[in-house]
Amino acid sequence: MNEYERDSAESWRLPRHSRPPLLSELVARIDEALATARASEAAVMTVGAAALDAATQARRAAELAERASAAMSRNGVPSPSAPVQPTGSAMDDFTARADRVAERLSRLQRMPLSA
């Protein structure tokens, strides 16, 4: 090995794949990480605000439902869970129509599919 080859700068260089990043590259990575963190923080704040708003609306809806239920109880209106019994001709009309629909469906079932 001659003296020139031994003292050349090329012998001291690292291969490209093992070189550490340049300062400018590190600054760019830090800037990108900061931008991502700020965007994430803004998104979390937006989602948090929406969740608080939804909770407030749910609370208001529950209060309104309680007031409506109390008002119905005071006025003697039957609760929605109590079955309503139709009386007189309304029930008879419904039954007659249901029978006609059932009869028509049964005739349709007996018809052949091919025309």
TIRO-2110 file (N, C-alpha, C; in Angstrom, 1 decimal):
// TIRO-2110
0.8, -1.2, 0.0, N, 1, A
0.0, 0.0, 0.0, CA, 1, A
0.9, 1.2, 0.0, C, 1, A
0.7, 2.1, -0.9, N, 2, A
1.5, 3.3, -1.0, CA, 2, A
1.0, 4.4, 0.0, C, 2, A
1.8, 5.4, 0.2, N, 3, A
1.5, 6.4, 1.2, CA, 3, A
0.2, 7.2, 0.8, C, 3, A
0.0, 7.5, -0.4, N, 4, A
-1.2, 8.2, -0.9, CA, 4, A
-2.5, 7.5, -0.6, C, 4, A
-2.5, 6.2, -0.8, N, 5, A
-3.7, 5.5, -0.6, CA, 5, A
-4.1, 5.4, 0.9, C, 5, A
-3.1, 5.4, 1.7, N, 6, A
-3.3, 5.3, 3.2, CA, 6, A
-3.9, 6.5, 3.7, C, 6, A
-3.5, 7.7, 3.3, N, 7, A
-3.9, 9.0, 3.8, CA, 7, A
-5.1, 9.6, 3.1, C, 7, A
-5.7, 8.9, 2.2, N, 8, A
-6.8, 9.5, 1.4, CA, 8, A
-8.1, 9.7, 2.3, C, 8, A
-8.8, 10.7, 2.0, N, 9, A
-10.1, 11.0, 2.7, CA, 9, A
-11.1, 9.9, 2.4, C, 9, A
-11.1, 9.3, 1.3, N, 10, A
-12.1, 8.3, 0.9, CA, 10, A
-12.0, 7.1, 1.9, C, 10, A
-10.9, 6.8, 2.4, N, 11, A
-10.8, 5.7, 3.3, CA, 11, A
-11.5, 5.9, 4.7, C, 11, A
-11.7, 7.2, 5.0, N, 12, A
-12.4, 7.6, 6.2, CA, 12, A
-13.9, 7.7, 6.1, C, 12, A
-14.4, 7.8, 4.9, N, 13, A
-15.8, 8.0, 4.7, CA, 13, A
-16.6, 6.7, 5.0, C, 13, A
-17.8, 6.9, 5.6, N, 14, A
-18.7, 5.8, 5.9, CA, 14, A
-19.5, 5.5, 4.7, C, 14, A
-19.9, 4.2, 4.5, N, 15, A
-20.8, 3.9, 3.4, CA, 15, A
-22.1, 4.7, 3.6, C, 15, A
-22.8, 5.0, 2.5, N, 16, A
-24.0, 5.8, 2.6, CA, 16, A
-25.1, 5.2, 3.6, C, 16, A
-25.3, 3.9, 3.6, N, 17, A
-26.3, 3.3, 4.4, CA, 17, A
-26.0, 3.4, 5.9, C, 17, A
-24.7, 3.7, 6.3, N, 18, A
-24.4, 3.8, 7.7, CA, 18, A
-24.1, 5.2, 8.2, C, 18, A
-24.3, 6.2, 7.3, N, 19, A
-24.0, 7.6, 7.7, CA, 19, A
-25.1, 8.1, 8.6, C, 19, A
-24.8, 8.9, 9.6, N, 20, A
-25.8, 9.5, 10.4, CA, 20, A
-26.6, 10.6, 9.6, C, 20, A
-27.8, 10.9, 10.0, N, 21, A
-28.5, 12.0, 9.2, CA, 21, A
-27.9, 13.3, 9.4, C, 21, A
-28.0, 14.2, 8.4, N, 22, A
-27.5, 15.5, 8.5, CA, 22, A
-28.3, 16.4, 9.5, C, 22, A
-27.8, 17.4, 10.0, N, 23, A
-28.5, 18.3, 10.9, CA, 23, A
-29.8, 18.8, 10.2, C, 23, A
-29.7, 19.2, 9.0, N, 24, A
-30.9, 19.7, 8.2, CA, 24, A
-32.0, 18.6, 8.1, C, 24, A
-31.6, 17.4, 8.0, N, 25, A
-32.6, 16.3, 7.9, CA, 25, A
-33.2, 16.1, 9.3, C, 25, A
-32.4, 16.2, 10.4, N, 26, A
-33.0, 16.1, 11.7, CA, 26, A
-34.0, 17.2, 12.0, C, 26, A
-33.6, 18.4, 11.6, N, 27, A
-34.5, 19.6, 11.8, CA, 27, A
-35.8, 19.3, 11.0, C, 27, A
-35.8, 18.8, 9.8, N, 28, A
-37.0, 18.6, 9.0, CA, 28, A
-37.8, 17.5, 9.7, C, 28, A
-37.2, 16.5, 10.2, N, 29, A
-38.0, 15.4, 10.9, CA, 29, A
-38.7, 16.0, 12.2, C, 29, A
-38.0, 16.8, 12.9, N, 30, A
-38.5, 17.4, 14.1, CA, 30, A
-39.7, 18.3, 13.8, C, 30, A
-39.6, 19.1, 12.7, N, 31, A
-40.6, 20.0, 12.3, CA, 31, A
-41.9, 19.2, 11.9, C, 31, A
-41.6, 18.1, 11.2, N, 32, A
-42.7, 17.2, 10.8, CA, 32, A
-43.4, 16.6, 12.0, C, 32, A
-42.6, 16.2, 13.0, N, 33, A
-43.2, 15.6, 14.2, CA, 33, A
-44.0, 16.6, 15.0, C, 33, A
-43.5, 17.8, 15.0, N, 34, A
-44.3, 18.9, 15.7, CA, 34, A
-45.6, 19.2, 15.0, C, 34, A
-45.6, 19.3, 13.7, N, 35, A
-46.8, 19.5, 12.9, CA, 35, A
-47.8, 18.4, 13.1, C, 35, A
-47.3, 17.1, 13.1, N, 36, A
-48.2, 16.0, 13.4, CA, 36, A
-48.8, 16.1, 14.8, C, 36, A
-48.0, 16.4, 15.8, N, 37, A
-48.5, 16.5, 17.1, CA, 37, A
-49.5, 17.6, 17.3, C, 37, A
-49.3, 18.7, 16.7, N, 38, A
-50.2, 19.8, 16.8, CA, 38, A
-51.5, 19.5, 16.1, C, 38, A
-51.5, 18.8, 14.9, N, 39, A
-52.7, 18.4, 14.2, CA, 39, A
-53.5, 17.4, 15.1, C, 39, A
-52.7, 16.5, 15.7, N, 40, A
-53.4, 15.5, 16.6, CA, 40, A
-54.0, 16.1, 17.8, C, 40, A
-53.4, 17.1, 18.3, N, 41, A
-53.9, 17.8, 19.5, CA, 41, A
-55.2, 18.5, 19.1, C, 41, A
-55.2, 19.2, 17.9, N, 42, A
-56.4, 19.9, 17.5, CA, 42, A
-57.5, 18.9, 17.2, C, 42, A
-57.2, 17.7, 16.6, N, 43, A
-58.3, 16.7, 16.4, CA, 43, A
-58.9, 16.2, 17.7, C, 43, A
-58.0, 16.0, 18.7, N, 44, A
-58.5, 15.5, 20.0, CA, 44, A
-59.4, 16.5, 20.7, C, 44, A
-59.0, 17.8, 20.6, N, 45, A
-59.8, 18.8, 21.1, CA, 45, A
-61.2, 18.9, 20.5, C, 45, A
-61.2, 18.7, 19.2, N, 46, A
-62.5, 18.8, 18.4, CA, 46, A
-63.4, 17.6, 18.8, C, 46, A
-62.8, 16.4, 18.9, N, 47, A
-63.6, 15.2, 19.3, CA, 47, A
-64.0, 15.4, 20.7, C, 47, A
-63.2, 15.9, 21.6, N, 48, A
-63.6, 16.1, 23.0, CA, 48, A
-64.8, 17.1, 23.1, C, 48, A
-64.7, 18.2, 22.4, N, 49, A
-65.8, 19.2, 22.4, CA, 49, A
-67.1, 18.6, 21.9, C, 49, A
-67.0, 17.8, 20.8, N, 50, A
-68.2, 17.1, 20.3, CA, 50, A
-68.8, 16.1, 21.3, C, 50, A
-67.9, 15.4, 22.0, N, 51, A
-68.4, 14.5, 23.0, CA, 51, A
-69.1, 15.2, 24.1, C, 51, A
-68.5, 16.3, 24.6, N, 52, A
-69.2, 17.1, 25.6, CA, 52, A
-70.5, 17.6, 25.2, C, 52, A
-70.5, 18.1, 23.9, N, 53, A
-71.8, 18.6, 23.4, CA, 53, A
-72.8, 17.5, 23.3, C, 53, A
-72.5, 16.3, 22.9, N, 54, A
-73.4, 15.2, 22.8, CA, 54, A
-73.9, 14.8, 24.2, C, 54, A
-73.0, 14.9, 25.2, N, 55, A
-73.5, 14.5, 26.5, CA, 55, A
-74.4, 15.6, 27.0, C, 55, A
-74.2, 16.9, 26.7, N, 56, A
-75.1, 17.9, 27.2, CA, 56, A
-76.5, 17.7, 26.5, C, 56, A
-76.5, 17.4, 25.2, N, 57, A
-77.7, 17.2, 24.5, CA, 57, A
-78.5, 16.0, 25.0, C, 57, A
-77.8, 14.9, 25.4, N, 58, A
-78.4, 13.8, 25.9, CA, 58, A
-79.0, 14.1, 27.3, C, 58, A
-78.3, 14.9, 28.1, N, 59, A
-78.9, 15.3, 29.4, CA, 59, A
-80.1, 16.1, 29.2, C, 59, A
-80.1, 17.0, 28.3, N, 60, A
-81.3, 17.8, 28.0, CA, 60, A
-82.5, 17.0, 27.6, C, 60, A
-82.2, 16.0, 26.7, N, 61, A
-83.3, 15.1, 26.2, CA, 61, A
-83.8, 14.3, 27.3, C, 61, A
-83.0, 13.8, 28.2, N, 62, A
-83.5, 13.0, 29.3, CA, 62, A
-84.3, 13.8, 30.3, C, 62, A
-83.9, 15.1, 30.5, N, 63, A
-84.7, 16.0, 31.3, CA, 63, A
-86.1, 16.2, 30.7, C, 63, A
-86.1, 16.5, 29.4, N, 64, A
-87.4, 16.7, 28.7, CA, 64, A
-88.3, 15.4, 28.8, C, 64, A
-87.7, 14.3, 28.6, N, 65, A
-88.5, 13.0, 28.7, CA, 65, A
-89.0, 12.8, 30.1, C, 65, A
-88.3, 13.2, 31.1, N, 66, A
-88.8, 13.1, 32.5, CA, 66, A
-89.9, 14.0, 32.7, C, 66, A
-89.8, 15.2, 32.2, N, 67, A
-90.9, 16.2, 32.4, CA, 67, A
-92.2, 15.7, 31.6, C, 67, A
-92.0, 15.2, 30.4, N, 68, A
-93.1, 14.7, 29.7, CA, 68, A
-93.8, 13.6, 30.4, C, 68, A
-93.0, 12.7, 30.9, N, 69, A
-93.6, 11.5, 31.7, CA, 69, A
-94.3, 12.0, 32.9, C, 69, A
-93.7, 13.0, 33.6, N, 70, A
-94.4, 13.5, 34.8, CA, 70, A
-95.7, 14.2, 34.4, C, 70, A
-95.7, 14.9, 33.3, N, 71, A
-96.9, 15.6, 32.9, CA, 71, A
-98.0, 14.6, 32.5, C, 71, A
-97.6, 13.5, 31.8, N, 72, A
-98.6, 12.5, 31.4, CA, 72, A
-99.2, 11.8, 32.7, C, 72, A
-98.4, 11.6, 33.7, N, 73, A
-98.8, 10.9, 34.9, CA, 73, A
-99.8, 11.8, 35.6, C, 73, A
-99.5, 13.1, 35.7, N, 74, A
-100.4, 14.1, 36.4, CA, 74, A
-101.7, 14.2, 35.7, C, 74, A
-101.8, 14.1, 34.3, N, 75, A
-103.0, 14.3, 33.6, CA, 75, A
-103.8, 13.0, 33.4, C, 75, A
-103.3, 11.9, 33.9, N, 76, A
-104.1, 10.7, 33.8, CA, 76, A
-104.0, 10.0, 32.5, C, 76, A
-103.1, 10.4, 31.7, N, 77, A
-102.9, 9.8, 30.3, CA, 77, A
-102.2, 8.4, 30.5, C, 77, A
-102.7, 7.4, 29.9, N, 78, A
-102.1, 6.1, 30.1, CA, 78, A
-100.6, 6.1, 29.5, C, 78, A
-99.8, 5.3, 30.1, N, 79, A
-98.4, 5.3, 29.7, CA, 79, A
-98.3, 4.6, 28.3, C, 79, A
-97.3, 4.8, 27.6, N, 80, A
-97.1, 4.2, 26.3, CA, 80, A
-97.0, 2.7, 26.4, C, 80, A
-96.6, 2.1, 27.5, N, 81, A
-96.4, 0.7, 27.6, CA, 81, A
-97.8, 0.0, 27.9, C, 81, A
-98.8, 0.7, 28.3, N, 82, A
-100.1, 0.1, 28.5, CA, 82, A
-100.8, -0.1, 27.1, C, 82, A
-101.3, -1.4, 26.9, N, 83, A
-101.9, -1.7, 25.6, CA, 83, A
-103.2, -0.9, 25.4, C, 83, A
-103.4, -0.4, 24.2, N, 84, A
-104.6, 0.3, 23.9, CA, 84, A
-105.6, -0.7, 23.2, C, 84, A
-106.8, -0.8, 23.8, N, 85, A
-107.7, -1.8, 23.2, CA, 85, A
-108.7, -1.0, 22.3, C, 85, A
-108.6, -1.3, 21.0, N, 86, A
-109.6, -0.7, 20.1, CA, 86, A
-111.0, -1.2, 20.3, C, 86, A
-111.9, -0.3, 20.2, N, 87, A
-113.3, -0.7, 20.5, CA, 87, A
-114.2, -0.6, 19.2, C, 87, A
-115.2, -1.4, 19.2, N, 88, A
-116.3, -1.2, 18.2, CA, 88, A
-115.8, -1.5, 16.8, C, 88, A
-116.3, -0.7, 15.9, N, 89, A
-116.2, -1.0, 14.5, CA, 89, A
-114.8, -0.9, 13.9, C, 89, A
-113.9, -0.1, 14.6, N, 90, A
-112.5, 0.1, 14.1, CA, 90, A
-111.8, -1.3, 14.1, C, 90, A
-112.0, -2.0, 15.2, N, 91, A
-111.3, -3.3, 15.3, CA, 91, A
-112.0, -4.3, 14.3, C, 91, A
-113.3, -4.2, 14.1, N, 92, A
-113.9, -5.1, 13.2, CA, 92, A
-113.4, -4.8, 11.7, C, 92, A
-113.3, -3.5, 11.4, N, 93, A
-112.8, -3.2, 10.1, CA, 93, A
-111.4, -3.7, 9.8, C, 93, A
-110.6, -3.5, 10.9, N, 94, A
-109.2, -4.0, 10.8, CA, 94, A
-109.1, -5.5, 10.5, C, 94, A
-109.9, -6.2, 11.3, N, 95, A
-109.9, -7.7, 11.2, CA, 95, A
-110.4, -8.1, 9.8, C, 95, A
-111.4, -7.5, 9.3, N, 96, A
-112.0, -7.8, 8.0, CA, 96, A
-110.9, -7.6, 6.9, C, 96, A
-110.3, -6.4, 7.0, N, 97, A
-109.2, -6.1, 6.0, CA, 97, A
-108.1, -7.1, 6.1, C, 97, A
-107.6, -7.4, 7.3, N, 98, A
-106.6, -8.4, 7.5, CA, 98, A
-107.0, -9.8, 6.9, C, 98, A
-108.2, -10.2, 7.1, N, 99, A
-108.7, -11.4, 6.5, CA, 99, A
-108.6, -11.4, 5.0, C, 99, A
-109.0, -10.2, 4.4, N, 100, A
-109.0, -10.1, 2.9, CA, 100, A
-107.6, -10.2, 2.4, C, 100, A
-106.6, -9.5, 3.1, N, 101, A
-105.2, -9.6, 2.7, CA, 101, A
-104.7, -11.0, 2.8, C, 101, A
-105.0, -11.7, 3.9, N, 102, A
-104.5, -13.0, 4.0, CA, 102, A
-105.0, -14.0, 3.0, C, 102, A
-106.3, -13.8, 2.6, N, 103, A
-106.9, -14.6, 1.5, CA, 103, A
-106.2, -14.3, 0.2, C, 103, A
-106.0, -13.1, -0.1, N, 104, A
-105.3, -12.7, -1.4, CA, 104, A
-103.9, -13.3, -1.4, C, 104, A
-103.2, -13.2, -0.3, N, 105, A
-101.8, -13.8, -0.3, CA, 105, A
-101.9, -15.3, -0.5, C, 105, A
-102.8, -15.9, 0.1, N, 106, A
-102.9, -17.4, -0.1, CA, 106, A
-103.2, -17.7, -1.5, C, 106, A
-104.1, -16.9, -2.2, N, 107, A
-104.3, -17.2, -3.6, CA, 107, A
-103.1, -17.0, -4.5, C, 107, A
-102.3, -15.9, -4.1, N, 108, A
-101.1, -15.7, -4.9, CA, 108, A
-100.1, -16.8, -4.7, C, 108, A
-100.0, -17.4, -3.6, N, 109, A
-99.1, -18.5, -3.3, CA, 109, A
-99.4, -19.7, -4.2, C, 109, A
-100.7, -19.9, -4.5, N, 110, A
-101.1, -21.1, -5.3, CA, 110, A
-100.9, -20.9, -6.7, C, 110, A
-100.7, -19.6, -7.2, N, 111, A
-100.5, -19.4, -8.6, CA, 111, A
-99.2, -19.9, -9.1, C, 111, A
-99.1, -20.4, -10.3, N, 112, A
-97.8, -20.9, -10.9, CA, 112, A
-96.9, -19.7, -11.2, C, 112, A
-95.6, -19.9, -11.1, N, 113, A
-94.7, -18.8, -11.3, CA, 113, A
-94.5, -18.5, -12.7, C, 113, A
-94.6, -19.5, -13.6, N, 114, A
-94.4, -19.2, -15.0, CA, 114, A
-95.7, -18.8, -15.7, C, 114, A
-95.7, -17.8, -16.6, N, 115, A
-96.9, -17.3, -17.2, CA, 115, A
-97.3, -18.1, -18.4, C, 115, A
END
